[in-house]
Amino acid sequence: MTTTQTTPASPLLTSVRGAVAADGVDAPVAAHYGELSREQRELVAGRGFVDLSHRGVVTVSGPDRLSWLHLLLTQHVSELPPQQATEALILSPHGHIEHALYLVDDGATTWMHVEPGTQGELVAYLEKMKFFNQVEIADATADYAVVFLPAGSTASAEGAAAVRELPYGRDLFLPRAGLAELTAAFGAPSGLWAYEALRIEAYRPRLGFETDHRTIPHELGWLETAVHLQKGCYRGQETVARVHNLGRPPRRLVFLHLDGSMEVLPPHGTEVRLAADGADGRPVGFVTSSARHHELGPVALAVVKRNTAPDAPLLAGTVPAAQETVVPQ
């Protein structure tokens, strides 16, 4: 994943007691507010919110927006109903994932949020593909911020420019200038670590974490949520169709239960090996995301070679790990 821009630090980092900044691309928002387990439990109970204001926001307006986006994305969006959330990918000519977009259309504008720092590269690509279509593309990150409300939340979305309704919650596009005031009515915030732990538990991939320069959608389960297999041609579609119809992806996503006696979580990029081969064995994959879950303990997602036995005990670095299948072998 290439990042080209940075987002200013969230006002919640300074206005909410106990806020501790995340790191890497997530540094502009809070990792936690001092009580990680409680923050996760609050989200599961449908209370509070998560500050995702570091994510990029891009809008596309104009009468041709949906038919034009349909030509570029892996998802079928030409007749996307207003207020219906969806997700889509932009692929390279060889079918490798370049962008992951989380969309909703309000009847006049298509709103999308993307990974932190990638919005400039996305806007540049979309501008290059406009040709004679009647569309207007804007990087709206400076004006709008994303906030997540968990499923079951009774908080009002009034004041949001757009809302993505999801099975597990709602993404709100809020005016950035009033972020602290608007979120004050949502209850106590939960940090990104809590959100990420629940994302990992739900097997939801994240661009730049579960992906590298050669990832194809089949490897991560994105074929089910972000790719429409019956739609027309788009960049990278030949690879998608060929792997789906004729073969299997070279790698697959797995969920790992990590040994709870280890104090340190294996970070992104940690090599994964067969436990039988020991710490000096040949790597069969790498850890993509890891977190401490309030019920499951330390968990992770990893990408491993397709032929890795689904029941084989693994080592994530030096941490013993048991697999759960996400993408079938």
Rosetta blueprint (number, residue, H / E / L):
1 M L
2 T L
3 T L
4 T L
5 Q L
6 T L
7 T L
8 P L
9 A L
10 S L
11 P L
12 L H
13 L H
14 T H
15 S H
16 V L
17 R L
18 G L
19 A L
20 V E
21 A E
22 A L
23 D L
24 G H
25 V H
26 D H
27 A L
28 P L
29 V L
30 A E
31 A E
32 H E
33 Y L
34 G L
35 E L
36 L H
37 S H
38 R H
39 E H
40 Q H
41 R H
42 E H
43 L H
44 V H
45 A L
46 G L
47 R L
48 G L
49 F E
50 V E
51 D E
52 L E
53 S L
54 H L
55 R L
56 G E
57 V E
58 V E
59 T E
60 V E
61 S E
62 G L
63 P L
64 D L
65 R H
66 L H
67 S H
68 W H
69 L H
70 H H
71 L H
72 L H
73 L L
74 T L
75 Q L
76 H L
77 V L
78 S L
79 E L
80 L L
81 P L
82 P L
83 Q L
84 Q L
85 A L
86 T E
87 E E
88 A E
89 L E
90 I E
91 L E
92 S L
93 P L
94 H L
95 G L
96 H L
97 I E
98 E E
99 H E
100 A E
101 L E
102 Y E
103 L E
104 V E
105 D E
106 D L
107 G L
108 A L
109 T E
110 T E
111 W E
112 M E
113 H E
114 V E
115 E L
116 P L
117 G L
118 T L
119 Q H
120 G H
121 E H
122 L H
123 V H
124 A H
125 Y H
126 L H
127 E H
128 K H
129 M L
130 K L
131 F L
132 F L
133 N L
134 Q L
135 V L
136 E E
137 I E
138 A E
139 D E
140 A L
141 T L
142 A L
143 D L
144 Y E
145 A E
146 V E
147 V E
148 F E
149 L E
150 P E
151 A L
152 G L
153 S L
154 T L
155 A L
156 S L
157 A L
158 E L
159 G L
160 A L
161 A L
162 A E
163 V E
164 R E
165 E E
166 L E
167 P L
168 Y L
169 G E
170 R E
171 D E
172 L E
173 F E
174 L E
175 P E
176 R H
177 A H
178 G H
179 L H
180 A H
181 E H
182 L H
183 T H
184 A H
185 A H
186 F H
187 G L
188 A L
189 P E
190 S E
191 G L
192 L H
193 W H
194 A H
195 Y H
196 E H
197 A H
198 L H
199 R H
200 I H
201 E H
202 A L
203 Y L
204 R L
205 P L
206 R L
207 L L
208 G L
209 F L
210 E L
211 T L
212 D L
213 H L
214 R L
215 T L
216 I L
217 P H
218 H H
219 E H
220 L H
221 G L
222 W H
223 L H
224 E H
225 T H
226 A L
227 V L
228 H L
229 L L
230 Q L
231 K L
232 G L
233 C L
234 Y L
235 R L
236 G L
237 Q H
238 E H
239 T H
240 V H
241 A H
242 R H
243 V H
244 H H
245 N H
246 L H
247 G L
248 R L
249 P L
250 P L
251 R E
252 R E
253 L E
254 V E
255 F E
256 L E
257 H E
258 L E
259 D L
260 G L
261 S L
262 M L
263 E L
264 V L
265 L L
266 P L
267 P L
268 H L
269 G L
270 T L
271 E E
272 V E
273 R E
274 L E
275 A H
276 A H
277 D H
278 G L
279 A L
280 D L
281 G L
282 R L
283 P L
284 V L
285 G E
286 F E
287 V E
288 T E
289 S E
290 S E
291 A E
292 R E
293 H E
294 H L
295 E L
296 L L
297 G E
298 P E
299 V E
300 A E
301 L E
302 A E
303 V E
304 V E
305 K E
306 R L
307 N L
308 T L
309 A L
310 P L
311 D L
312 A L
313 P L
314 L E
315 L E
316 A E
317 G L
318 T L
319 V E
320 P E
321 A E
322 A E
323 Q E
324 E E
325 T E
326 V L
327 V L
328 P L
329 Q L
